[in-house]
Amino acid sequence: MRKNTRATLAHWLTGEPSATAPAIHTDGDVIRSYSTWLTVRTGETHAIMNMTKYTRTTSVHQNAILADLEARGFDVEVVDDVPIGTRNSYAPFIVGGAK
């Protein structure tokens, strides 16, 4: 896993914001690549993962995050067809609202 991805994920797991590196960063609840959401926490061990293909670098981030979360026992719901630049429109993917 790349250094910035690892650091961002570590911050996300503790609910803390990370330094804003444009390629990958978190506000503590959502991991984003540039302005597109990749991972949203919807419960203590539940997350929604955007696996839409954008770029090779984003795919590396997505695959590393997904593998790490699954190894930690997270229940990860995978979605795709999320338009690039979709910063906060993940609500339709959260069934029953955030937990």
N, C-alpha and C positions, 0 to 999 in steps of 0.2 A: 504494500500500500504506500502511495506517495506521502511524503512528509506533510504537505498541507492538508491532504485528505484525512490523514491520521489525526492531526491536530484539530481540525474542524469537527470530526466525529467525536473526539474526546470531549470537546466543549459541549456539543449537542447532547451527549449522554448525561452530562451533569446539569443540563438546562442553562448553560452559560453562553453568552455571545462570544464569538471568536473575532479575531482581527479580520477586518474586511479585506480579504484578498479577492480580487474580482472573480477568479476562476472557481473558487469554492469557499463558502463562508456560512455561518449560522447566526441566527438571533437567539438561539437556545431552544427554539421550537421547530424551526424549519431550516433545512440545509438547502442552500441555493447554489447554482452554478450561474455566474453572472446574474441575470435577473429572473432566471427560471427555477421554480422549486423542484427539488429532487426528492427530499424526504421530509415527511411531516409526522410528528409524534401524535398519536391519538390515544395513547394509554401508557401505563408504566412500561409494558413490554410489547406494545403494538405500534406499528408504523405503517404509513402508506409510502410506497416507493414508486417514483416516476421513472420508468425504464424506457421512455421514448428515446429513439436514436437521434442524436443531434450531431455530435462530433466525436472523433476518436478519443479525445481527452475526456469529454463528459462521460463517454461509455466506460472508460477506465475508472473514473470516480464512482459511477453508478454500480459497477460490478464489485468494486472493493467494499463499498458501503453495504450492499446487499449481503455479500458473503460474511462480513463482520457481524452484522445484526443477526443473521441466521445462526451463526456460531455462538452468539450470546443468548440464543433461545427466544429472540423476538418473533412474534407473529407478524410477518410482513405481507401486506397486501400489495401486489404489483399492479400498476396501471400503465397504460401507454396512450398514445395519440393526444398528448398534452402539447399544445402549440408552444413554440419557443417564445420566451419572454413572458410566460404565464407566471407572474410573481406571486399572486395571492389567491388565485382561483382554484384552490384545491378543495374547497367546501363540498362541491358535488360528489367528491370521492369518499367523503366521510359519512358513512351510514349511521344515522342516529346522532350525529354531532360528535364533537371531540369529547373524549373521556377524561 
